[in-house]
Amino acid sequence: MQSPRPPQPEGGILYSERLLGLQAECPVCSGPEQSTGWLLEREGGNSRWYIDLKCADCGSRGGTWRLEWLPLIQDVLKAAGLS
């Protein structure tokens, strides 16, 4: 049985269960952040993809980018026909 998809965040482009399980430390409270499964795109000088994370402790939410996540992000984009 699949988990229900969380609501699409602002900037959310693509949801993938392959993105679930990624973790980071919350910049607000230092608690554990978990990926919501959403891929975010932020425009700027360079367009860059971020993983949407939500803190289990304080509930803050935001996009995070890490170099080690890049191959997974590229695979997810390719599978969705967005690369």
Backbone atoms as SQL, in Angstrom:
CREATE TABLE atoms (id INTEGER PRIMARY KEY, chain TEXT, resi INTEGER, resn TEXT, atom TEXT, x REAL, y REAL, z REAL);
INSERT INTO atoms VALUES
  (1, 'A', 1, 'MET', 'N', 0.838, -1.185, 0.000),
  (2, 'A', 1, 'MET', 'CA', 0.000, 0.000, 0.000),
  (3, 'A', 1, 'MET', 'C', 0.879, 1.242, 0.000),
  (4, 'A', 2, 'GLN', 'N', 0.576, 2.195, -0.874),
  (5, 'A', 2, 'GLN', 'CA', 1.364, 3.411, -0.976),
  (6, 'A', 2, 'GLN', 'C', 0.914, 4.422, 0.062),
  (7, 'A', 3, 'SER', 'N', 1.870, 5.254, 0.516),
  (8, 'A', 3, 'SER', 'CA', 1.541, 6.337, 1.429),
  (9, 'A', 3, 'SER', 'C', 0.819, 7.426, 0.649),
  (10, 'A', 4, 'PRO', 'N', -0.090, 8.166, 1.307),
  (11, 'A', 4, 'PRO', 'CA', -0.735, 9.262, 0.597),
  (12, 'A', 4, 'PRO', 'C', 0.288, 10.344, 0.250),
  (13, 'A', 5, 'ARG', 'N', 0.118, 10.938, -0.907),
  (14, 'A', 5, 'ARG', 'CA', 1.030, 11.988, -1.360),
  (15, 'A', 5, 'ARG', 'C', 0.768, 13.249, -0.541),
  (16, 'A', 6, 'PRO', 'N', 1.826, 13.869, 0.027),
  (17, 'A', 6, 'PRO', 'CA', 1.633, 15.117, 0.764),
  (18, 'A', 6, 'PRO', 'C', 1.234, 16.241, -0.190),
  (19, 'A', 7, 'PRO', 'N', 0.606, 17.301, 0.331),
  (20, 'A', 7, 'PRO', 'CA', 0.203, 18.420, -0.524),
  (21, 'A', 7, 'PRO', 'C', 1.408, 19.022, -1.259),
  (22, 'A', 8, 'GLN', 'N', 1.149, 19.505, -2.462),
  (23, 'A', 8, 'GLN', 'CA', 2.218, 20.101, -3.270),
  (24, 'A', 8, 'GLN', 'C', 2.652, 21.425, -2.658),
  (25, 'A', 9, 'PRO', 'N', 3.955, 21.558, -2.337),
  (26, 'A', 9, 'PRO', 'CA', 4.451, 22.811, -1.777),
  (27, 'A', 9, 'PRO', 'C', 4.658, 23.853, -2.872),
  (28, 'A', 10, 'GLU', 'N', 4.810, 25.098, -2.473),
  (29, 'A', 10, 'GLU', 'CA', 5.138, 26.155, -3.430),
  (30, 'A', 10, 'GLU', 'C', 6.453, 25.796, -4.120),
  (31, 'A', 11, 'GLY', 'N', 6.483, 25.857, -5.420),
  (32, 'A', 11, 'GLY', 'CA', 7.680, 25.482, -6.174),
  (33, 'A', 11, 'GLY', 'C', 7.780, 24.005, -6.458),
  (34, 'A', 12, 'GLY', 'N', 6.832, 23.211, -5.963),
  (35, 'A', 12, 'GLY', 'CA', 6.851, 21.767, -6.183),
  (36, 'A', 12, 'GLY', 'C', 6.583, 21.436, -7.650),
  (37, 'A', 13, 'ILE', 'N', 7.491, 20.724, -8.271),
  (38, 'A', 13, 'ILE', 'CA', 7.394, 20.396, -9.683),
  (39, 'A', 13, 'ILE', 'C', 7.033, 18.925, -9.892),
  (40, 'A', 14, 'LEU', 'N', 7.601, 18.068, -9.056),
  (41, 'A', 14, 'LEU', 'CA', 7.474, 16.632, -9.281),
  (42, 'A', 14, 'LEU', 'C', 7.496, 15.896, -7.952),
  (43, 'A', 15, 'TYR', 'N', 6.578, 14.922, -7.799),
  (44, 'A', 15, 'TYR', 'CA', 6.585, 14.058, -6.617),
  (45, 'A', 15, 'TYR', 'C', 7.117, 12.696, -7.031),
  (46, 'A', 16, 'SER', 'N', 7.999, 12.138, -6.216),
  (47, 'A', 16, 'SER', 'CA', 8.515, 10.796, -6.469),
  (48, 'A', 16, 'SER', 'C', 8.778, 10.092, -5.141),
  (49, 'A', 17, 'GLU', 'N', 8.260, 8.859, -5.021),
  (50, 'A', 17, 'GLU', 'CA', 8.531, 8.080, -3.814),
  (51, 'A', 17, 'GLU', 'C', 10.012, 7.751, -3.690),
  (52, 'A', 18, 'ARG', 'N', 10.748, 7.822, -4.803),
  (53, 'A', 18, 'ARG', 'CA', 12.194, 7.573, -4.753),
  (54, 'A', 18, 'ARG', 'C', 12.921, 8.634, -3.921),
  (55, 'A', 19, 'LEU', 'N', 12.311, 9.796, -3.744),
  (56, 'A', 19, 'LEU', 'CA', 12.931, 10.872, -2.966),
  (57, 'A', 19, 'LEU', 'C', 12.649, 10.740, -1.471),
  (58, 'A', 20, 'LEU', 'N', 11.723, 9.871, -1.108),
  (59, 'A', 20, 'LEU', 'CA', 11.418, 9.676, 0.312),
  (60, 'A', 20, 'LEU', 'C', 12.606, 9.013, 1.002),
  (61, 'A', 21, 'GLY', 'N', 12.823, 9.337, 2.251),
  (62, 'A', 21, 'GLY', 'CA', 13.910, 8.727, 3.016),
  (63, 'A', 21, 'GLY', 'C', 15.149, 9.593, 3.125),
  (64, 'A', 22, 'LEU', 'N', 15.230, 10.649, 2.293),
  (65, 'A', 22, 'LEU', 'CA', 16.370, 11.559, 2.425),
  (66, 'A', 22, 'LEU', 'C', 16.210, 12.350, 3.716),
  (67, 'A', 23, 'GLN', 'N', 17.337, 12.601, 4.382),
  (68, 'A', 23, 'GLN', 'CA', 17.286, 13.259, 5.683),
  (69, 'A', 23, 'GLN', 'C', 18.323, 14.363, 5.772),
  (70, 'A', 24, 'ALA', 'N', 18.043, 15.320, 6.642),
  (71, 'A', 24, 'ALA', 'CA', 18.975, 16.414, 6.926),
  (72, 'A', 24, 'ALA', 'C', 18.670, 16.931, 8.331),
  (73, 'A', 25, 'GLU', 'N', 19.477, 17.871, 8.771),
  (74, 'A', 25, 'GLU', 'CA', 19.255, 18.494, 10.075),
  (75, 'A', 25, 'GLU', 'C', 18.513, 19.807, 9.878),
  (76, 'A', 26, 'CYS', 'N', 17.494, 20.021, 10.661),
  (77, 'A', 26, 'CYS', 'CA', 16.684, 21.231, 10.570),
  (78, 'A', 26, 'CYS', 'C', 17.520, 22.458, 10.938),
  (79, 'A', 27, 'PRO', 'N', 17.523, 23.500, 10.091),
  (80, 'A', 27, 'PRO', 'CA', 18.278, 24.708, 10.406),
  (81, 'A', 27, 'PRO', 'C', 17.622, 25.551, 11.505),
  (82, 'A', 28, 'VAL', 'N', 16.364, 25.267, 11.830),
  (83, 'A', 28, 'VAL', 'CA', 15.644, 26.030, 12.843),
  (84, 'A', 28, 'VAL', 'C', 15.881, 25.465, 14.242),
  (85, 'A', 29, 'CYS', 'N', 15.696, 24.121, 14.398),
  (86, 'A', 29, 'CYS', 'CA', 15.762, 23.529, 15.743),
  (87, 'A', 29, 'CYS', 'C', 16.792, 22.409, 15.864),
  (88, 'A', 30, 'SER', 'N', 17.492, 22.092, 14.783),
  (89, 'A', 30, 'SER', 'CA', 18.487, 21.010, 14.727),
  (90, 'A', 30, 'SER', 'C', 17.876, 19.618, 14.842),
  (91, 'A', 31, 'GLY', 'N', 16.561, 19.522, 14.725),
  (92, 'A', 31, 'GLY', 'CA', 15.894, 18.224, 14.732),
  (93, 'A', 31, 'GLY', 'C', 16.031, 17.539, 13.379),
  (94, 'A', 32, 'PRO', 'N', 15.476, 16.330, 13.261),
  (95, 'A', 32, 'PRO', 'CA', 15.582, 15.584, 12.003),
  (96, 'A', 32, 'PRO', 'C', 14.550, 16.047, 10.968),
  (97, 'A', 33, 'GLU', 'N', 15.031, 16.328, 9.765),
  (98, 'A', 33, 'GLU', 'CA', 14.154, 16.646, 8.644),
  (99, 'A', 33, 'GLU', 'C', 14.044, 15.408, 7.753),
  (100, 'A', 34, 'GLN', 'N', 12.862, 15.181, 7.203),
  (101, 'A', 34, 'GLN', 'CA', 12.609, 14.065, 6.299),
  (102, 'A', 34, 'GLN', 'C', 12.080, 14.610, 4.983),
  (103, 'A', 35, 'SER', 'N', 12.460, 13.969, 3.897),
  (104, 'A', 35, 'SER', 'CA', 11.951, 14.365, 2.592),
  (105, 'A', 35, 'SER', 'C', 10.451, 14.085, 2.499),
  (106, 'A', 36, 'THR', 'N', 9.734, 15.024, 1.863),
  (107, 'A', 36, 'THR', 'CA', 8.304, 14.845, 1.616),
  (108, 'A', 36, 'THR', 'C', 8.066, 14.124, 0.289),
  (109, 'A', 37, 'GLY', 'N', 9.128, 13.946, -0.497),
  (110, 'A', 37, 'GLY', 'CA', 9.002, 13.318, -1.802),
  (111, 'A', 37, 'GLY', 'C', 8.845, 14.306, -2.946),
  (112, 'A', 38, 'TRP', 'N', 8.764, 15.590, -2.615),
  (113, 'A', 38, 'TRP', 'CA', 8.597, 16.624, -3.641),
  (114, 'A', 38, 'TRP', 'C', 9.935, 17.200, -4.075),
  (115, 'A', 39, 'LEU', 'N', 10.047, 17.416, -5.366),
  (116, 'A', 39, 'LEU', 'CA', 11.202, 18.077, -5.954),
  (117, 'A', 39, 'LEU', 'C', 10.787, 19.511, -6.245),
  (118, 'A', 40, 'LEU', 'N', 11.591, 20.453, -5.775),
  (119, 'A', 40, 'LEU', 'CA', 11.307, 21.875, -5.952),
  (120, 'A', 40, 'LEU', 'C', 12.277, 22.470, -6.952),
  (121, 'A', 41, 'GLU', 'N', 11.806, 23.443, -7.719),
  (122, 'A', 41, 'GLU', 'CA', 12.695, 24.177, -8.615),
  (123, 'A', 41, 'GLU', 'C', 12.683, 25.633, -8.189),
  (124, 'A', 42, 'ARG', 'N', 13.858, 26.164, -7.978),
  (125, 'A', 42, 'ARG', 'CA', 13.991, 27.573, -7.610),
  (126, 'A', 42, 'ARG', 'C', 14.711, 28.283, -8.738),
  (127, 'A', 43, 'GLU', 'N', 14.092, 29.322, -9.226),
  (128, 'A', 43, 'GLU', 'CA', 14.687, 30.106, -10.303),
  (129, 'A', 43, 'GLU', 'C', 15.647, 31.133, -9.708),
  (130, 'A', 44, 'GLY', 'N', 16.613, 31.495, -10.483),
  (131, 'A', 44, 'GLY', 'CA', 17.576, 32.500, -10.067),
  (132, 'A', 44, 'GLY', 'C', 18.582, 32.643, -11.184),
  (133, 'A', 45, 'GLY', 'N', 19.818, 32.952, -10.829),
  (134, 'A', 45, 'GLY', 'CA', 20.878, 33.009, -11.824),
  (135, 'A', 45, 'GLY', 'C', 21.007, 31.666, -12.517),
  (136, 'A', 46, 'ASN', 'N', 20.989, 30.603, -11.728),
  (137, 'A', 46, 'ASN', 'CA', 20.997, 29.237, -12.251),
  (138, 'A', 46, 'ASN', 'C', 19.778, 28.522, -11.686),
  (139, 'A', 47, 'SER', 'N', 19.058, 27.831, -12.543),
  (140, 'A', 47, 'SER', 'CA', 17.932, 27.039, -12.074),
  (141, 'A', 47, 'SER', 'C', 18.501, 25.816, -11.350),
  (142, 'A', 48, 'ARG', 'N', 18.022, 25.554, -10.155),
  (143, 'A', 48, 'ARG', 'CA', 18.530, 24.431, -9.379),
  (144, 'A', 48, 'ARG', 'C', 17.371, 23.690, -8.731),
  (145, 'A', 49, 'TRP', 'N', 17.526, 22.380, -8.644),
  (146, 'A', 49, 'TRP', 'CA', 16.511, 21.520, -8.036),
  (147, 'A', 49, 'TRP', 'C', 16.813, 21.309, -6.559),
  (148, 'A', 50, 'TYR', 'N', 15.770, 21.329, -5.741),
  (149, 'A', 50, 'TYR', 'CA', 15.884, 21.127, -4.302),
  (150, 'A', 50, 'TYR', 'C', 14.923, 20.027, -3.876),
  (151, 'A', 51, 'ILE', 'N', 15.238, 19.384, -2.772),
  (152, 'A', 51, 'ILE', 'CA', 14.359, 18.391, -2.170),
  (153, 'A', 51, 'ILE', 'C', 13.572, 19.081, -1.057),
  (154, 'A', 52, 'ASP', 'N', 12.259, 18.909, -1.058),
  (155, 'A', 52, 'ASP', 'CA', 11.415, 19.482, -0.005),
  (156, 'A', 52, 'ASP', 'C', 11.538, 18.611, 1.243),
  (157, 'A', 53, 'LEU', 'N', 11.924, 19.243, 2.354),
  (158, 'A', 53, 'LEU', 'CA', 12.086, 18.545, 3.628),
  (159, 'A', 53, 'LEU', 'C', 11.184, 19.166, 4.686),
  (160, 'A', 54, 'LYS', 'N', 10.706, 18.335, 5.609),
  (161, 'A', 54, 'LYS', 'CA', 9.886, 18.804, 6.721),
  (162, 'A', 54, 'LYS', 'C', 10.469, 18.277, 8.021),
  (163, 'A', 55, 'CYS', 'N', 10.580, 19.160, 9.012),
  (164, 'A', 55, 'CYS', 'CA', 11.144, 18.784, 10.310),
  (165, 'A', 55, 'CYS', 'C', 10.109, 18.036, 11.147),
  (166, 'A', 56, 'ALA', 'N', 10.531, 16.914, 11.690),
  (167, 'A', 56, 'ALA', 'CA', 9.651, 16.103, 12.530),
  (168, 'A', 56, 'ALA', 'C', 9.398, 16.763, 13.890),
  (169, 'A', 57, 'ASP', 'N', 10.320, 17.627, 14.334),
  (170, 'A', 57, 'ASP', 'CA', 10.186, 18.235, 15.663),
  (171, 'A', 57, 'ASP', 'C', 9.402, 19.543, 15.644),
  (172, 'A', 58, 'CYS', 'N', 9.842, 20.512, 14.827),
  (173, 'A', 58, 'CYS', 'CA', 9.211, 21.836, 14.861),
  (174, 'A', 58, 'CYS', 'C', 8.247, 22.082, 13.703),
  (175, 'A', 59, 'GLY', 'N', 8.242, 21.204, 12.701),
  (176, 'A', 59, 'GLY', 'CA', 7.309, 21.340, 11.588),
  (177, 'A', 59, 'GLY', 'C', 7.731, 22.299, 10.492),
  (178, 'A', 60, 'SER', 'N', 8.914, 22.914, 10.622),
  (179, 'A', 60, 'SER', 'CA', 9.353, 23.823, 9.563),
  (180, 'A', 60, 'SER', 'C', 9.592, 23.029, 8.286),
  (181, 'A', 61, 'ARG', 'N', 9.486, 23.720, 7.163),
  (182, 'A', 61, 'ARG', 'CA', 9.575, 23.053, 5.873),
  (183, 'A', 61, 'ARG', 'C', 10.329, 23.946, 4.904),
  (184, 'A', 62, 'GLY', 'N', 11.142, 23.328, 4.060),
  (185, 'A', 62, 'GLY', 'CA', 11.874, 24.102, 3.067),
  (186, 'A', 62, 'GLY', 'C', 12.686, 23.218, 2.154),
  (187, 'A', 63, 'GLY', 'N', 13.243, 23.826, 1.133),
  (188, 'A', 63, 'GLY', 'CA', 14.034, 23.102, 0.150),
  (189, 'A', 63, 'GLY', 'C', 15.492, 23.022, 0.541),
  (190, 'A', 64, 'THR', 'N', 16.085, 21.867, 0.306),
  (191, 'A', 64, 'THR', 'CA', 17.493, 21.628, 0.616),
  (192, 'A', 64, 'THR', 'C', 18.160, 20.988, -0.591),
  (193, 'A', 65, 'TRP', 'N', 19.377, 21.393, -0.857),
  (194, 'A', 65, 'TRP', 'CA', 20.164, 20.827, -1.948),
  (195, 'A', 65, 'TRP', 'C', 21.466, 20.280, -1.388),
  (196, 'A', 66, 'ARG', 'N', 21.822, 19.088, -1.829),
  (197, 'A', 66, 'ARG', 'CA', 23.106, 18.483, -1.449),
  (198, 'A', 66, 'ARG', 'C', 23.694, 17.812, -2.681),
  (199, 'A', 67, 'LEU', 'N', 24.989, 17.956, -2.841),
  (200, 'A', 67, 'LEU', 'CA', 25.672, 17.390, -3.997),
  (201, 'A', 67, 'LEU', 'C', 25.460, 15.883, -4.096),
  (202, 'A', 68, 'GLU', 'N', 25.462, 15.184, -2.959),
  (203, 'A', 68, 'GLU', 'CA', 25.306, 13.728, -2.982),
  (204, 'A', 68, 'GLU', 'C', 23.907, 13.293, -3.444),
  (205, 'A', 69, 'TRP', 'N', 22.942, 14.199, -3.437),
  (206, 'A', 69, 'TRP', 'CA', 21.604, 13.882, -3.909),
  (207, 'A', 69, 'TRP', 'C', 21.453, 14.088, -5.419),
  (208, 'A', 70, 'LEU', 'N', 22.405, 14.750, -6.052),
  (209, 'A', 70, 'LEU', 'CA', 22.293, 15.095, -7.463),
  (210, 'A', 70, 'LEU', 'C', 22.054, 13.890, -8.373),
  (211, 'A', 71, 'PRO', 'N', 22.779, 12.766, -8.239),
  (212, 'A', 71, 'PRO', 'CA', 22.496, 11.626, -9.119),
  (213, 'A', 71, 'PRO', 'C', 21.053, 11.111, -8.993),
  (214, 'A', 72, 'LEU', 'N', 20.516, 11.069, -7.782),
  (215, 'A', 72, 'LEU', 'CA', 19.136, 10.633, -7.581),
  (216, 'A', 72, 'LEU', 'C', 18.167, 11.627, -8.230),
  (217, 'A', 73, 'ILE', 'N', 18.406, 12.914, -8.039),
  (218, 'A', 73, 'ILE', 'CA', 17.557, 13.939, -8.645),
  (219, 'A', 73, 'ILE', 'C', 17.561, 13.800, -10.167),
  (220, 'A', 74, 'GLN', 'N', 18.740, 13.611, -10.741),
  (221, 'A', 74, 'GLN', 'CA', 18.846, 13.455, -12.191),
  (222, 'A', 74, 'GLN', 'C', 18.106, 12.210, -12.672),
  (223, 'A', 75, 'ASP', 'N', 18.194, 11.111, -11.935),
  (224, 'A', 75, 'ASP', 'CA', 17.473, 9.883, -12.284),
  (225, 'A', 75, 'ASP', 'C', 15.961, 10.079, -12.248),
  (226, 'A', 76, 'VAL', 'N', 15.483, 10.779, -11.214),
  (227, 'A', 76, 'VAL', 'CA', 14.052, 11.036, -11.075),
  (228, 'A', 76, 'VAL', 'C', 13.566, 11.933, -12.211),
  (229, 'A', 77, 'LEU', 'N', 14.335, 12.965, -12.543),
  (230, 'A', 77, 'LEU', 'CA', 13.965, 13.851, -13.646),
  (231, 'A', 77, 'LEU', 'C', 13.944, 13.100, -14.972),
  (232, 'A', 78, 'LYS', 'N', 14.932, 12.258, -15.191),
  (233, 'A', 78, 'LYS', 'CA', 15.007, 11.490, -16.440),
  (234, 'A', 78, 'LYS', 'C', 13.808, 10.551, -16.553),
  (235, 'A', 79, 'ALA', 'N', 13.478, 9.859, -15.462),
  (236, 'A', 79, 'ALA', 'CA', 12.348, 8.921, -15.466),
  (237, 'A', 79, 'ALA', 'C', 11.020, 9.634, -15.753),
  (238, 'A', 80, 'ALA', 'N', 10.939, 10.899, -15.347),
  (239, 'A', 80, 'ALA', 'CA', 9.724, 11.680, -15.569),
  (240, 'A', 80, 'ALA', 'C', 9.727, 12.408, -16.912),
  (241, 'A', 81, 'GLY', 'N', 10.838, 12.277, -17.650),
  (242, 'A', 81, 'GLY', 'CA', 10.943, 12.946, -18.945),
  (243, 'A', 81, 'GLY', 'C', 11.196, 14.434, -18.844),
  (244, 'A', 82, 'LEU', 'N', 11.790, 14.875, -17.738),
  (245, 'A', 82, 'LEU', 'CA', 12.043, 16.307, -17.523),
  (246, 'A', 82, 'LEU', 'C', 13.513, 16.689, -17.684),
  (247, 'A', 83, 'SER', 'N', 14.355, 15.772, -18.082),
  (248, 'A', 83, 'SER', 'CA', 15.774, 16.136, -18.213),
  (249, 'A', 83, 'SER', 'C', 16.178, 16.206, -19.661);
